[in-house]
């Protein structure tokens, strides 16, 4: 059932049971608030959402929009002189309490509050109660609560010490408008962050997230290993706030058997574990990263928004060392060349220089392998336009300067002398190897693999494997770049279609 009301003179229809705040939000009418969250019952702690309401022609009265229910015929005024004065007074008090909180400063500026007439407390909590209520009502953990009264009131664990009942769900820090609370402040043990594998574990994610924003289908997935509702039966807020009722906690994984006549294998690649080569300092020195991590740092949707900074102190990067053939062309690890490393390092050097024209890139290579059309010219562009320098050598070791800067040790092959170079960032072009399950899959499908675990294919028809009806494309059958992988994918699909047509044309007995 719907009710009709007026908000700032605008006719609005709202579902019965909604609050004025919810009705205003549905009509794109902004009412400020710092303590409202759709997953919790309305509380009205911050009082910023106060509005004036006239009912049946009577005098207006001031109410809290997040609590007051809608009703037929009421008139709501969200921006009267009295309401603006009251909000500004509240905002002055909040700004005096938490002058350094970005969200408070932003809202104050939006409301035109530039001067504060009250003494500053320099606190970091506005006592809105969102964290306490989420912890106790949604998660039912009881790890944090309000302690004290009056001006001594604050948010703490129930007994004034770090708690052992915190489940590290992160709800407190997610809802806090000022960043005052986090699991680290409540729990005895350090919180274990949930990270995104798509972002090379450089960014945190929630228990429900888009693992890859460009993935198909573009839908979020609940991580059962970290979802509070799946683990304890509590929370369930995603189901509460989902407007389309898309959340189904009872849905289970299913194994479906589908008879097929052809199979296209496209298992992709895995990155060689850089930690297995300790001489390069990966996981030991903060400013040593892999090429795939560099790709995320250069992306506008990455951990630093596309800004290239040092990992340890977030200062701008001025010198980068790209180390080629790390783990590849090596009889102890991967004997083959990964094919794409020279060019992706060159591309990253060019993009890095586009961000900062003063930035220098040094690419330490064994043999430069630019095997595609226009690749050599692209490398020359890096030298001529992107301040890149190519040094033919095999880097022996990475050490660290006292200021945290990596130091690259290498042999200059022209002078046959050992040299070192101090840089801001080292990027390791790691060997790219077949996916771990490729060998097991090949055994299941009954096809051959070579001694490097790549699928064996026909020399004259590169997508055909040793078993009719099984086709391979991309990195599973050998080192390839993106354009060639896409081309092979089309070829594999065409070959599979041709095989099916031929099989259907053969009469069966």
C-alpha positions as CSV (number, residue, x, y, z in Angstrom):
1,X,0.0,0.0,0.0
2,X,1.3,3.5,-0.9
3,X,0.8,6.8,0.9
4,X,1.0,10.3,-0.6
5,X,2.8,13.2,1.0
6,X,4.5,16.4,0.0
7,X,8.3,17.0,0.5
8,X,9.4,20.6,-0.1
9,X,6.2,21.0,-2.2
10,X,6.9,17.9,-4.4
11,X,4.2,15.2,-4.5
12,X,5.8,11.9,-3.4
13,X,4.4,8.4,-3.2
14,X,6.0,6.1,-0.7
15,X,5.4,2.6,0.6
16,X,3.5,2.4,3.9
17,X,6.1,1.8,6.7
18,X,8.8,3.9,5.1
19,X,10.4,6.8,7.0
20,X,10.5,10.4,5.7
21,X,14.2,9.9,5.1
22,X,13.6,6.8,2.9
23,X,10.8,8.6,1.0
24,X,13.0,11.6,0.4
25,X,15.9,9.4,-0.9
26,X,13.5,7.6,-3.2
27,X,12.5,11.0,-4.6
28,X,16.1,12.2,-5.0
29,X,15.6,14.8,-2.2
30,X,18.8,15.1,-0.1
31,X,18.6,15.1,3.7
32,X,21.9,14.9,5.5
33,X,22.6,12.2,8.0
34,X,25.6,10.5,9.6
35,X,24.0,7.8,11.7
36,X,21.6,6.1,9.2
37,X,22.3,2.7,7.6
38,X,19.7,0.7,5.8
39,X,20.6,-2.5,7.5
40,X,19.9,-1.2,11.0
41,X,16.7,0.1,12.6
42,X,16.5,4.0,12.5
43,X,18.2,5.5,15.5
44,X,18.3,9.3,15.0
45,X,21.5,9.8,17.0
46,X,23.2,12.6,14.9
47,X,20.0,14.7,14.5
48,X,21.2,16.1,11.2
49,X,18.2,14.7,9.4
50,X,15.7,16.8,11.3
51,X,12.9,18.2,9.3
52,X,9.6,20.1,9.9
53,X,6.4,18.3,9.4
54,X,2.8,19.8,9.1
55,X,0.0,17.4,9.6
56,X,-3.7,18.2,8.8
57,X,-2.9,21.9,8.5
58,X,-1.6,22.2,12.1
59,X,1.6,24.0,13.2
60,X,4.8,22.5,12.0
61,X,6.8,20.4,14.4
62,X,10.5,19.3,14.2
63,X,11.0,15.6,13.8
64,X,13.9,13.3,13.0
65,X,13.4,12.1,9.4
66,X,15.1,8.7,9.8
67,X,12.6,7.7,12.5
68,X,9.3,9.5,11.6
69,X,7.0,7.3,9.4
70,X,5.3,8.7,6.3
71,X,1.6,9.2,6.4
72,X,-1.1,10.4,4.0
73,X,-1.4,14.1,3.6
74,X,1.6,15.3,5.6
75,X,3.8,18.1,4.4
76,X,7.6,17.9,5.0
77,X,9.9,20.9,4.9
78,X,13.6,19.9,4.7
79,X,15.2,23.3,4.2
80,X,13.5,25.9,6.4
81,X,15.4,28.7,8.2
82,X,14.9,26.9,11.6
83,X,16.1,23.5,10.2
84,X,19.2,25.1,8.6
85,X,20.1,26.9,11.8
86,X,19.7,23.7,13.8
87,X,21.8,21.6,11.4
88,X,24.6,24.2,11.3
89,X,24.7,24.2,15.1
90,X,24.9,20.4,15.2
91,X,27.6,20.5,12.5
92,X,29.6,23.0,14.5
93,X,29.5,20.7,17.5
94,X,30.5,17.7,15.4
95,X,33.3,19.6,13.7
96,X,34.6,20.8,17.0
97,X,34.7,17.2,18.2
98,X,36.3,15.7,15.1
99,X,37.9,18.5,13.1
100,X,40.2,16.1,11.2
101,X,37.5,13.6,10.0
102,X,37.2,14.0,6.1
103,X,33.5,13.1,6.0
104,X,32.7,15.7,8.7
105,X,34.7,18.4,7.0
106,X,33.1,17.6,3.6
107,X,29.6,17.7,5.0
108,X,30.4,20.9,6.9
109,X,31.6,22.6,3.8
110,X,28.5,21.5,1.9
111,X,26.3,23.1,4.6
112,X,28.4,26.3,4.7
113,X,29.9,25.8,8.1
114,X,33.3,27.4,8.0
115,X,33.8,28.7,11.5
116,X,33.4,26.8,14.8
117,X,32.4,28.7,17.9
118,X,33.1,25.8,20.3
119,X,36.5,24.6,21.7
120,X,38.0,21.7,19.7
121,X,38.2,18.3,21.3
122,X,40.3,16.6,18.6
123,X,38.5,13.3,19.1
124,X,38.0,10.9,16.2
125,X,34.5,9.5,17.2
126,X,31.2,11.3,17.0
127,X,29.4,8.7,19.1
128,X,26.8,7.9,16.4
129,X,26.6,4.3,17.6
130,X,26.7,2.7,14.2
131,X,29.7,0.4,15.1
132,X,28.2,-0.6,18.4
133,X,24.8,-1.4,17.0
134,X,26.3,-3.3,14.0
135,X,28.5,-5.4,16.3
136,X,25.8,-6.2,18.8
137,X,22.6,-6.3,16.7
138,X,23.8,-7.6,13.3
139,X,26.9,-9.6,14.1
140,X,25.9,-10.5,17.7
141,X,29.5,-10.4,18.6
142,X,29.5,-7.9,21.5
143,X,33.1,-7.0,20.9
144,X,32.5,-3.3,21.3
145,X,30.1,-1.1,23.3
146,X,29.6,2.4,24.8
147,X,31.3,2.9,28.1
148,X,31.1,6.0,30.5
149,X,28.6,8.8,30.6
150,X,28.3,12.4,29.5
151,X,31.5,13.9,28.1
152,X,33.4,10.8,29.3
153,X,31.3,8.5,27.0
154,X,33.3,6.6,24.4
155,X,33.4,3.4,22.3
156,X,35.5,0.6,23.7
157,X,35.5,-3.2,24.3
158,X,33.1,-4.1,27.2
159,X,35.9,-4.4,29.8
160,X,38.3,-1.7,28.6
161,X,40.8,-4.1,27.0
162,X,41.1,-5.7,23.6
163,X,38.5,-8.4,23.1
164,X,38.9,-12.1,22.2
165,X,35.3,-12.3,20.8
166,X,35.8,-9.9,17.8
167,X,35.1,-12.0,14.6
168,X,37.1,-9.5,12.4
169,X,34.0,-9.0,10.2
170,X,35.0,-5.4,9.6
171,X,31.4,-4.1,10.0
172,X,32.5,-1.4,12.5
173,X,35.1,0.1,10.2
174,X,32.8,-0.1,7.2
175,X,30.0,1.8,8.9
176,X,32.1,4.3,10.8
177,X,31.7,7.8,9.2
178,X,35.0,9.1,10.7
179,X,37.3,6.1,10.6
180,X,37.5,6.0,14.4
181,X,37.1,2.2,14.8
182,X,38.5,-0.9,13.2
183,X,38.9,-4.6,14.2
184,X,42.6,-3.8,15.1
185,X,41.4,-1.6,17.9
186,X,39.0,-4.2,19.3
187,X,40.7,-7.5,18.8
188,X,43.7,-9.0,20.6
189,X,45.1,-10.6,17.4
190,X,45.7,-8.6,14.2
191,X,42.7,-8.6,11.8
192,X,43.1,-10.8,8.7
193,X,42.2,-8.8,5.6
194,X,40.2,-10.3,2.8
195,X,42.0,-9.4,-0.4
196,X,41.1,-9.5,-4.1
197,X,43.0,-12.0,-6.2
198,X,42.2,-9.9,-9.3
199,X,44.1,-7.0,-7.7
200,X,47.0,-9.3,-6.9
201,X,45.9,-9.2,-3.2
202,X,46.9,-5.5,-3.1
203,X,43.3,-4.3,-2.3
204,X,40.9,-5.4,0.3
205,X,37.4,-6.6,-0.5
206,X,34.3,-7.6,1.4
207,X,32.8,-11.0,2.0
208,X,30.5,-10.1,-1.0
209,X,32.3,-8.5,-3.9
210,X,32.8,-8.3,-7.7
211,X,36.0,-10.3,-8.1
212,X,36.5,-8.7,-11.5
213,X,34.5,-5.7,-12.6
214,X,35.0,-6.7,-16.2
215,X,34.0,-10.3,-15.6
216,X,31.0,-12.0,-17.2
217,X,28.4,-12.2,-15.9
218,X,29.0,-9.0,-13.9
219,X,27.5,-10.2,-10.6
220,X,28.9,-10.1,-7.1
221,X,29.6,-13.4,-5.3
222,X,29.3,-14.2,-1.6
223,X,32.5,-15.6,-0.1
224,X,31.3,-18.5,2.1
225,X,34.6,-18.7,3.9
226,X,34.3,-15.2,5.2
227,X,30.5,-14.4,5.2
228,X,29.3,-13.8,8.8
229,X,25.8,-15.2,8.0
230,X,27.2,-18.3,6.4
231,X,29.6,-18.9,9.3
232,X,27.3,-17.9,12.3
233,X,23.8,-17.3,11.0
234,X,24.0,-13.7,12.1
235,X,24.1,-10.5,10.0
236,X,22.2,-11.1,6.8
237,X,22.2,-7.4,6.0
238,X,22.8,-7.9,2.3
239,X,19.5,-9.8,2.0
240,X,17.8,-7.0,4.0
241,X,19.0,-4.1,1.8
242,X,18.9,-5.9,-1.6
243,X,16.0,-4.2,-3.6
244,X,15.5,-7.1,-5.9
245,X,15.6,-10.0,-3.4
246,X,18.5,-11.5,-5.3
247,X,20.3,-13.0,-2.2
248,X,19.7,-16.7,-1.6
249,X,21.7,-18.1,1.3
250,X,20.3,-21.6,0.7
251,X,21.8,-21.9,-2.8
252,X,24.5,-24.6,-3.0
253,X,27.2,-25.5,-5.4
254,X,26.1,-28.2,-7.9
255,X,28.0,-30.5,-10.1
256,X,26.3,-30.8,-13.5
257,X,27.2,-33.4,-16.0
258,X,26.8,-32.3,-19.6
259,X,27.5,-34.7,-22.5
260,X,29.6,-32.9,-25.2
261,X,31.2,-33.9,-28.5
262,X,34.0,-31.3,-28.5
263,X,36.1,-29.5,-25.9
264,X,38.0,-26.2,-26.1
265,X,40.8,-26.0,-23.5
266,X,41.8,-22.4,-22.4
267,X,43.3,-22.8,-18.9
268,X,45.6,-19.7,-19.1
269,X,48.7,-19.3,-17.1
270,X,50.0,-18.9,-13.6
271,X,52.8,-16.6,-12.4
272,X,56.0,-18.2,-11.1
273,X,56.3,-17.7,-7.4
274,X,58.8,-14.9,-6.9
275,X,59.4,-15.9,-3.3
276,X,61.2,-19.0,-4.6
277,X,64.0,-16.7,-5.8
278,X,65.1,-15.0,-2.6
279,X,68.1,-13.2,-4.3
280,X,65.6,-10.7,-5.8
281,X,64.1,-9.7,-2.5
282,X,60.4,-10.2,-3.3
283,X,58.3,-10.3,-0.1
284,X,61.3,-9.2,1.8
285,X,61.7,-5.7,0.4
286,X,58.5,-3.6,0.1
287,X,59.6,-1.8,-3.1
288,X,60.1,-5.0,-5.1
289,X,57.0,-6.1,-7.0
290,X,56.0,-8.3,-9.9
291,X,55.0,-7.3,-13.4
292,X,51.3,-8.2,-12.7
293,X,51.3,-6.1,-9.5
294,X,52.8,-3.2,-11.6
295,X,49.9,-3.6,-14.0
296,X,47.4,-3.0,-11.2
297,X,49.4,0.0,-9.8
298,X,49.2,1.6,-13.2
299,X,45.5,1.0,-13.5
300,X,43.1,3.8,-12.6
301,X,41.0,1.2,-10.7
302,X,44.1,-0.1,-8.9
303,X,45.3,0.3,-5.3
304,X,46.8,3.8,-5.9
305,X,44.3,5.0,-8.5
306,X,46.9,4.9,-11.2
307,X,49.5,7.0,-9.3
308,X,52.9,5.4,-9.2
309,X,54.3,5.7,-5.7
310,X,56.8,3.8,-3.6
311,X,55.2,1.0,-1.5
312,X,57.0,1.9,1.8
313,X,56.5,5.7,2.1
314,X,54.1,6.5,-0.8
315,X,56.5,9.1,-2.3
316,X,56.5,9.5,-6.1
317,X,58.7,7.0,-8.0
318,X,61.5,8.6,-10.0
319,X,63.6,5.5,-11.1
320,X,62.3,2.0,-11.9
321,X,64.3,-1.1,-12.7
322,X,62.5,-3.7,-14.8
323,X,64.2,-7.1,-14.4
324,X,63.6,-9.6,-17.2
325,X,63.6,-13.4,-17.3
326,X,63.0,-13.9,-13.6
327,X,62.5,-17.7,-13.3
328,X,62.3,-18.2,-17.1
329,X,65.1,-19.3,-19.5
330,X,66.5,-21.0,-16.5
331,X,67.3,-24.7,-16.3
332,X,66.5,-24.8,-12.6
333,X,63.0,-23.3,-13.0
334,X,61.3,-22.7,-16.4
335,X,63.5,-23.5,-19.4
336,X,61.3,-21.6,-21.9
337,X,60.9,-17.9,-22.7
338,X,57.6,-16.5,-21.6
339,X,57.3,-14.5,-24.8
340,X,55.5,-11.5,-23.5
341,X,57.8,-10.1,-20.8
342,X,60.0,-7.8,-22.9
343,X,57.0,-6.1,-24.4
344,X,54.9,-5.8,-21.2
345,X,57.9,-4.2,-19.4
346,X,58.3,-1.8,-22.3
347,X,54.6,-0.9,-22.2
348,X,54.7,-0.3,-18.4
349,X,57.8,1.9,-18.8
350,X,55.9,4.0,-21.4
351,X,52.8,4.3,-19.3
352,X,54.8,5.2,-16.2
353,X,56.5,8.0,-18.1
354,X,53.2,9.3,-19.2
355,X,52.3,9.7,-15.5
356,X,55.5,11.5,-14.8
357,X,57.8,12.9,-17.5
358,X,60.8,13.0,-15.1
359,X,60.5,9.3,-14.4
360,X,63.4,7.0,-15.7
361,X,63.1,3.3,-16.5
362,X,66.0,0.9,-16.7
363,X,65.1,-2.4,-18.4
364,X,67.7,-5.2,-17.6
365,X,67.3,-7.9,-20.2
366,X,69.0,-11.0,-21.3
367,X,68.1,-10.9,-25.0
368,X,65.4,-8.5,-26.2
369,X,62.7,-10.5,-28.0
370,X,60.3,-8.3,-29.9
371,X,58.7,-10.9,-32.2
372,X,55.5,-9.1,-33.4
373,X,54.8,-6.5,-36.1
374,X,55.7,-3.1,-34.9
375,X,57.2,-4.4,-31.6
376,X,60.7,-3.1,-32.5
377,X,59.4,0.3,-33.2
378,X,57.5,0.3,-29.9
379,X,60.8,-0.5,-28.1
380,X,62.5,2.4,-29.9
381,X,59.6,4.7,-28.8
382,X,60.3,3.7,-25.2
383,X,63.9,4.8,-25.6
384,X,63.3,8.0,-27.6
385,X,60.1,9.3,-25.9
386,X,59.7,7.6,-22.5
387,X,63.1,8.0,-21.0
388,X,63.8,4.2,-21.0
389,X,67.2,2.7,-21.1
390,X,67.9,-1.0,-22.0
391,X,70.9,-2.7,-20.2
392,X,71.9,-6.1,-21.4
393,X,72.8,-8.2,-18.4
394,X,71.5,-10.8,-16.0
395,X,70.9,-9.2,-12.6
396,X,72.5,-11.2,-9.8
397,X,70.9,-9.8,-6.7
398,X,68.7,-7.1,-5.1
399,X,69.8,-5.5,-1.8
400,X,68.2,-2.7,0.1
401,X,69.6,0.7,1.0
402,X,69.1,2.0,4.6
403,X,66.3,4.4,3.3
404,X,64.4,1.4,1.9
405,X,65.4,1.9,-1.7
406,X,66.2,-1.3,-3.7
407,X,69.8,-1.6,-5.0
408,X,70.2,-3.6,-8.2
409,X,73.6,-5.5,-8.6
410,X,74.5,-6.6,-12.1
411,X,77.5,-7.2,-14.4
412,X,78.0,-4.7,-17.2
413,X,78.6,-6.9,-20.2
414,X,80.4,-4.2,-22.2
415,X,83.0,-3.4,-19.5
416,X,82.9,-6.7,-17.7
417,X,82.6,-5.0,-14.3
418,X,80.1,-5.4,-11.5
419,X,77.9,-2.4,-11.0
420,X,75.0,-1.3,-8.8
421,X,72.1,1.0,-9.2
422,X,69.8,2.5,-6.6
423,X,66.2,2.8,-7.7
424,X,62.8,3.6,-6.1
425,X,61.0,0.5,-7.4
426,X,62.0,-2.9,-8.9
427,X,59.6,-4.7,-11.2
428,X,60.2,-8.4,-11.7
429,X,59.1,-9.8,-15.1
430,X,58.2,-13.3,-13.7
431,X,58.1,-16.4,-15.7
432,X,54.6,-17.3,-16.8
433,X,53.9,-21.0,-16.4
434,X,50.9,-23.3,-17.3
435,X,48.1,-23.3,-14.8
436,X,48.7,-25.8,-11.9
437,X,45.8,-28.1,-13.0
438,X,46.8,-28.3,-16.6
439,X,48.6,-31.6,-16.3
440,X,45.7,-33.2,-14.4
441,X,43.2,-31.9,-17.0
442,X,45.3,-33.3,-19.8
443,X,45.2,-36.7,-18.2
444,X,41.4,-36.6,-17.7
445,X,41.0,-35.5,-21.4
446,X,43.4,-38.1,-22.6
447,X,45.7,-35.7,-24.5
448,X,49.5,-35.4,-24.4
449,X,51.5,-32.6,-22.7
450,X,55.2,-31.8,-23.1
451,X,57.9,-31.8,-20.5
452,X,56.9,-28.1,-19.6
453,X,53.2,-29.1,-19.0
454,X,52.0,-27.4,-22.2
455,X,49.4,-29.2,-24.3
456,X,50.9,-30.8,-27.4
457,X,49.3,-29.5,-30.6
458,X,49.6,-30.2,-34.3
459,X,52.4,-28.2,-35.9
460,X,50.3,-27.5,-39.0
461,X,47.0,-26.9,-37.0
462,X,48.1,-25.3,-33.7
463,X,44.7,-25.6,-32.0
464,X,44.4,-29.4,-32.5
465,X,45.6,-31.6,-29.7
466,X,46.6,-35.3,-29.9
467,X,42.9,-36.4,-29.3
468,X,40.2,-35.6,-31.9
469,X,37.5,-33.3,-30.6
470,X,39.8,-31.6,-28.0
471,X,41.2,-28.2,-29.0
472,X,43.6,-25.9,-27.2
473,X,44.1,-22.2,-27.4
474,X,46.0,-19.6,-25.6
475,X,48.8,-20.1,-23.0
476,X,47.9,-23.7,-22.2
477,X,49.6,-24.8,-25.4
478,X,52.6,-22.4,-25.3
479,X,53.7,-18.9,-24.4
480,X,51.5,-16.4,-26.3
481,X,50.5,-12.7,-26.0
482,X,46.9,-11.4,-25.9
483,X,46.4,-10.8,-29.7
484,X,47.6,-14.3,-30.6
485,X,45.6,-15.9,-27.8
486,X,42.4,-14.1,-29.1
487,X,43.2,-15.3,-32.6
488,X,43.7,-18.9,-31.5
489,X,40.4,-18.7,-29.5
490,X,38.5,-17.9,-32.7
491,X,40.4,-20.7,-34.5
492,X,39.6,-23.2,-31.8
493,X,35.9,-22.3,-31.9
494,X,35.9,-22.7,-35.7
495,X,37.8,-26.0,-35.5
496,X,35.3,-27.3,-32.9
497,X,32.3,-26.3,-35.0
498,X,33.9,-28.0,-38.1
499,X,34.5,-31.1,-36.1
500,X,30.9,-31.3,-34.9
501,X,29.6,-30.8,-38.4
502,X,31.9,-33.6,-39.8
503,X,30.9,-35.9,-36.9
504,X,27.2,-35.3,-37.5
505,X,27.7,-36.0,-41.2
506,X,29.2,-39.4,-40.5
507,X,26.4,-42.1,-40.4
508,X,26.3,-44.2,-37.2
509,X,25.5,-47.9,-37.1
